[in-house]
């Protein structure tokens, strides 16, 4: 939704009915995306996050987040012949996508 300029659609309807400022919502989403960057060096430290959320620091454009796989999970889940290979760059942690 972020890449399609539909970030405000992420906002829950209950919160949308309350007083909220669209600019602040988009800023929070953007800061959140910066915090989940693939490379740790691309992620802001907490003092920068606070400044960004307060509007005291300019935001850089987020890259693809660390959990972005570029794979349509639903099409692979229905295919028994397709095996998804786990990805781990540091060989210490692996995230497995699993439906609830």
C-alpha positions in Angstrom: 0.0 0.0 0.0 2.9 2.3 0.7 4.4 2.0 -2.7 0.9 2.5 -4.3 0.4 5.8 -2.3 -2.4 4.2 -0.3 -0.8 4.4 3.1 -3.9 5.8 4.8 -5.8 2.7 4.0 -3.6 1.0 6.6 -5.4 3.0 9.3 -8.0 1.1 11.3 -11.6 2.5 10.8 -12.0 3.0 14.5 -9.0 5.2 14.6 -10.0 7.0 11.4 -13.3 8.1 13.1 -11.4 9.6 16.0 -9.4 12.8 15.5 -6.3 12.0 13.5 -4.0 14.0 11.2 -3.3 12.2 8.0 0.2 13.8 7.8 1.1 12.4 11.2 -0.3 8.9 10.3 1.8 8.8 7.1 4.9 10.0 9.1 4.4 7.2 11.6 4.1 4.6 8.9 7.2 6.0 7.1 9.2 5.9 10.4 8.0 2.3 11.0 9.2 1.3 7.5 12.6 2.9 8.2 12.9 0.8 11.3 12.5 -2.5 9.4 15.0 -2.0 6.7 16.9 -5.1 5.5 20.3 -3.7 6.5 20.8 -2.6 10.1 22.9 0.3 8.9 19.8 1.7 7.1 17.7 1.6 10.3 17.5 4.7 12.4 18.6 4.7 16.1 16.0 5.4 18.7 17.0 9.0 19.3 16.6 9.6 15.5 13.2 7.9 15.6 12.0 10.2 18.4 13.2 13.2 16.4 11.5 11.9 13.3 8.2 11.3 15.1 8.3 14.8 16.6 8.9 16.3 13.1 12.3 17.6 14.1 14.3 15.5 11.6 13.8 15.0 7.9 12.8 11.5 6.8 14.7 9.6 4.1 12.8 7.5 1.6 12.5 3.9 3.0 13.8 1.0 0.9 12.2 -2.4 0.7 11.6 -3.7 4.3 13.6 -6.6 5.6 10.6 -9.0 5.6 9.7 -8.2 2.0 10.1 -11.4 0.0 8.8 -10.5 -3.5 7.0 -13.8 -3.5 3.2 -14.2 -3.7 2.8 -16.5 -0.6 -0.8 -17.4 -1.4 0.1 -18.9 -4.8 3.0 -20.9 -3.3 0.9 -22.1 -0.4 -1.5 -23.8 -2.8 1.2 -25.5 -4.8 2.6 -28.7 -3.3 5.5 -28.9 -5.7 6.9 -25.5 -4.8 9.3 -25.5 -1.8 10.2 -22.1 -0.4 13.8 -22.0 0.7 14.3 -20.0 4.0 16.5 -16.9 3.7 19.0 -15.9 6.3 22.0 -13.7 5.6 23.7 -14.2 8.9 22.8 -17.9 9.4 21.5 -17.0 12.9 17.8 -16.3 12.3 15.2 -17.6 9.9 11.7 -16.3 9.4 9.2 -18.8 8.1 6.0 -17.4 6.6 3.1 -19.4 7.9 -0.6 -18.8 7.6 -2.7 -18.5 10.8 
